[in-house]
Amino acid sequence: MRRVLLGLVAVTTIAASALAQDYPSRPIRMLQGFAPGGNADAIARLLTDEMAKGLNQTITVEAKPGAGGNLASAEVAKAAPDGYTMMVFTTGHVVSAAMYKQLPFDPINDFAYITTVSELPFLIVVNPAKSPYKTFAELVAAAKAKAGSLTVGTAGVGTGQHLATEMLASMIGTKVVHVPHRGDTGAITVLLSGDIDCIVAPMPALQGHLSAGTLKALAVTSAKPWPGIDGVLPVATVVPGYEMIAWTGVATTKGTPKPVVDKLNDELRRVIAIPAVAAKLREYGGEPASSTPEEVTEKVKTYIARFNKVIDDAGIPRN
């Protein structure tokens, strides 16, 4: 019996290796869960343009907008496990895993995660013409001095920006007033009017206002100073241990043979390392950051656990 089992394992291994050698033998689909023309769409097209050359196969990008990216995730989860259906996913994928009581897929076990693509911190920003806070330490001190007095705007309830806010409040031992808006633009507009104290938002949404001096970044949510955001210290310099990073990655369907996943990982890491691709990723606001399949899988698990704790601690209602 042992010989039979070993023989079956050997046959399976040989078959999987042969599949990887033949892969891809037909066009590949790359899904993304947001509107065409957005950041996820731009990243998907940037990657697939180069992957198509390296794999010598057509790769089409398909937008499946809706439910914070969950429609695309659901389709990939149910696809054939052969590596011909992939997706670019964002931090929204792990936020949904924590925010929703029930999803039509298992956010960990229904996917074969291939690599991270880019990472992006948030900025904590004030209106310098109307804010009394000149430094992040001053803002934190005010939040501690009177719980529930500091108003913080974000792109909406359950967004990465919201969770970054609640995690900060929890770590400094106070409460803040979360003021959700419909996207980063709405939060920026209200901050410019002076109706809230600060906002948490990503660099791409803020760039024009920061350059013009109409907004000022007091801190960045990365653990270390972030490339391209000069002179802005990390939150962790005032709140040790704090870190919140948004990121993008690529995944396919669970059960896809490991040699195929490894081949896709090799190809994506090659593409991300191309100087022109890395430069574009920086234009889109992120820092290139590829990984092994094991590393991105662990990242997904870690962030889901982190967001579950933030939601529980803050008492945020789950959908």
N, C-alpha and C positions, 0 to 999 in steps of 0.2 A: 504493500500500500504506500509506504514511504517513497519508494522509487517512482510509483505512478504519480504521486503528488509533486515530486521534484520534477518529473518530466512535464507535467502540466504547467508548472511555474516557468520552466525553461521555454516551453512553446509560447506561453503568453508573453514573456519578455521579448522573445524574438519577433513575435507579431507586432508588439507595440513599437519596437525599434524600427521595423520595416514601415509601419504606418508613419512614423516621424520622418523617415527618409522620403516617403512619397508626398508628405504634407507640405504645402497645400496643393491639391490637384484640381481644385475648383474655386470659384470666387468666395471671398470671406465677407461677412457682414460685421460692421463695427457700429453698435448702437450707442446712443447717448440720450439721457433722459430729460433734456431741456430744449428750449426753442432754438431753431436754426439761427446761426449767426452769433450765438452767445459764446461764453468762454469755453464751456465743455465741447461745443461743436467745433470751435476753432482748434482746440487741442486734438480732438479726434481726427480732423482733416490734416493737421500738421503731421501727426504720427503716421497715418495711413498712406500719405503721399510717399513717404520714404520706405515704409514697410512693403508697399507694393513692388518697389524696385528690388528690395533685398530678397523677398520671397518669390518674385517673378509671378505674381498673381494679382488679379483685380481685387480691391478691397473697397466696398461701398460704405459710406457713412450714412446712417439712418437716425433721424431725430424721432424720439418717442416721448414727447413732453407730457408731463402730468404727474401729480402726486409727489412732487419733490424728487423726481427721478425714479420713483418706484415702478412705473409702468415698464420702463426699459429693463430694470432689474428683474421684474417678474417674467418678462419674455426670455431673458437669458437663462434664468433659473430652469425654465421648462424646455430649453432647446436641447437638441441632440448633443451628447457629450463628445464632440469630435473636434472642437477648436475652430469650427467655421462660423460660430456666432460669439462675438466678444462685446464688451462694453467699456467705454470710458466712464468711470464712476467718480463722484466727488465725496467730500465729507458728509454731504446730505445722506449718503447711503448708510453711514453709521449713526447719524443723528436719527434717521427714521427707525433704525433698529431699536433705539432707546425710547423714542417718542411714541411709537405706535404700539398699542396693546396686541395687535394682531396684523400680520402682513401675509400676502399670498405667496411668500417664500421665506426660507430660513436664511437670514443675512450672512450667516457664517457657513453653514453646511451645504448650501445649494450652489456654491461657487468655487471655482478653482482660481485663486488670485494669482496674477502673473507678476506684476511689478507696480510700484509707485511710479509716478511720472514727475510730479512737481509738488512743492510745498509752499505755503503762503501764510504768513501770520496776519493777525488783525492789528489795527492801531487804535489806541484810545485817544480821542481827539476832542479839543475844545475850540470855541470861538474866541480868539485872543482879544478881540475888541470888547467882548462882553463878559468874559470869564474872570473870576477872581483868582483862579488857579494858574500859577505860572509853572509849576512842576507837578509831576505825578505824585510825589510824596505829599504835597499840599492837598491834592485831591483825596488821597487815601486818608489823610488825617481828618479831613472834613467829614468823610463818610463814616469814620469810626466815632467821631465826636457826637454825631446825631444820627442814629440809625433811621433809615427811611426818608432821609432828606435829600440825598443825591439822586438826580434824575438822569437815567442813562438810556439813550435811544439806540435801537437796533433795527435790522431789516425785518424783524417779525418774531413772533412766538415760535420757539422750537428751532430757530436757526442756530448755526454755529456761533454767530455773534451773541445771541441771547444766552447760550450755554457758557460762552466765555465770560459774560457779565456775571452770571449767577455763581460760577466757580470762583471768580475773584471775590465777590461778596462773602462767600462761605469761608474762603481762606483768610480774609481779614477780619472775620467774625462780626459782620454787620449785615444790615439789610439795605438794599437800594430800591429805588422805584424804577421798574423796567417800563419803558415807553416804546411799544412796538410800532413799526411803520410798515408800509407796503414797499419793501425793498430799501436798499441803501440810499437811493436818491431821496426818498421821503424823509429819512432820518437826517440826512445832510441839510435838507431845506429847513427843517425845524430848528436844527442847531444854528444855522445862519441867522435865523430870526431871533435867537436868544431865548427861546422858550424852554430849553432843556440845558442841563449842565455839560453833558458830554455825549459822545456816541462811540460805539465800537463798530468798526467797518474795515474792509480790506483796502489795501493800497490802491488798486486800480480805480476804485470809485472815488478816491480822495485826491488823486494826483494833481488835478488842475487847481483845486482849492489850496492844497499845501504849497504848490509852486507860487500861487498868487499871494499867499500869506493871509487869506481870509479864514483859514483853519490852521490849527497848530497841533501836531502830534506830541503828546506827553509821554507815551510809552508804546512799546511794541510787545506783542504777546508771545514772541519766541523766547526761548531760554537764554539765547545769546544775541548780541547785536546782529541785525539782519543786513545782508549785502544790499546796497542801494538805498538804504534808509539811514542816511548819515546823521549822527548826532542825537538819535532817539534811543534811549536806554531801555532795556527789557523790563517788563513788569517785575521780574524776579529780583531785580536789584533792590526793590522795596518790599516785595512779597516773595520771600525765598521759596523755591520749588514750583512756582507758577509757570505753566506753559500751555498754550493753546495754539495749535497749528491746523489750518485748513489744508487739504491736499487732494490730489487727483491720482487715480490709478487705473489699471486695466485688469479686467477679469474675464473669465469664460465660465463654462458650465462645469459643475462638479462631475467627476468621473471621466473628464477628458484625460487621455493617457498622459502620464508624466513626461515621456519623451516629447510629446507635442507641446505641453506647457513649457518645458525647458527650452525648446526651439523658439517658441514665441518670446520667452524671457530674454534669450540671447539676442534676438532680433530687435526687440524694443530697447534693450540697453544699448545696442549699437546705435540705434536711431537717436535716442536721447543724448548720446555723447557727441553727435554731429554738431560742430560749432554753430551752424546756422539754425539748427533746431533748438539748441540750448538758448541762443539769443532770442528766438521767438517766444520761448516759454517765459523768459524774463520780461519780454514786452507784455505778455499776458498777465504779469504780476507775480509769477511764481519763480522759485529757484529749482532748476533741474535736480531730480532726486530719484534715481532708479534704485531697485532693490532686488533681492531674490524672492521667489514665490513664498518661501517660509517667512521672510521678514515682513512682507506686506500682509500676509495672513495673520501674523501675530499683532501687527499694527491695528488691523480691523478689530480683533478681539479686545485689545487693550482700550481702544477708543470707545467701543460699545460699553465696556465695563465702567469707564470713566464717566461717560455721559449718563449712564443709568444712575450713578451716585450723585451727580450734579442735579439731575431731575428729582431724585428722591429727597435730597437735602433741601432743595428750594421749594419743594411742594408743587412743582409744575404739573398740571393735569396732563395725563397721557390721552392721545386720541383713540 
